[in-house]
Amino acid sequence: MALFKQRTSPDIDDRIRGAIDGLRPLLRIETMDIELVEFDAEGGIAVIRCSGDCPDCDLSAENLTVGIEAHLRLQVPEIRSIRFVAR
């Protein structure tokens, strides 16, 4: 019996980070960046930290998060949902 519950595997973390790296050029246009905080493999929840200074964030934040989530879920099917946190 394991003493602790494994939250994620290095392979999934690497694939999520690779998918994020693919988004970085587009996010930099909006002066934004994102990073993986953690992935809960049991629940399929990726926690993503957003940072940056986007002048039109009120207008585009929802579109960006929907697009980011769609891209990450397509690239890493183990992701069931994404929780965004601010820096």
N, C-alpha and C positions, 0 to 999 in steps of 0.2 A: 504494500500500500504506500502510495506517495505521501510524503509529509507536506507537500504544498501543491497547489493546482498550477499547472503550466498555463500561463496567460497567452503565449504565442510561440511560434517557431521562428528561428532565424530565416528560413526560406520565405515565409510569408512576409516577414518584416522587410526583407530585401526586395521582394516583388512590389510591395507597397511603395517603398522608397524609390524604386526604379520608375514606377508609374508617376510619382510626384515629380521626379526629375524631368520626365517628359512634358509636364505642364509648366515648368519654371519659365521657359522663354515667353510664354503667353502671359503668365502672371506678372512678369517683370514689366510688361507694357503698362499694366495697371499699378505699378510700383508696389506689388504685393509679393508675399512669399508664404509657403505653407510647409509644415513639417509633420512627420508622424510622431505623436507623443507615445502612443501605445496601441496595441491591437489585442483585444480580448478574443482569443480563438474560440472559446466556448460559446460566447454570445455573438460572435461575428461582428463586433463593434470596433471600428477604427476611430481613434481619437486624433483629430488633426488640429494643429495650432496654426492660426492665421496671424500674419503680421504685415505691416506696411502702412503706407499712407496713400490711400486712393481718394482723389478729390471728388469722385462721383460715387462713392461707396453706397450711399443711401439708395441710389438708383440701380446699381449693378450688383450689390451684394447677394441678393437672392439668386439672380441668374448665374453668378459665379459659383455659388455653393452648389446649385443644382448641376451645373456642368462639371464641377470637380467631382461630386459624388458619382455622377453617371460614368465619368472616365475611370475613376478608381474601381468602381464595382464591375465594370467591363473588363478591366485589366486583371483584377484579383477577385474571382468569383466567391471566394470565402468571405468577403465583406458583405454583411447583411445590412448594416447601417453605418452612418458616419455621424460622429458628434464633433462639432466645431467648437473650439475654445479660442479665446483671444489671448494675446500675449500678456 
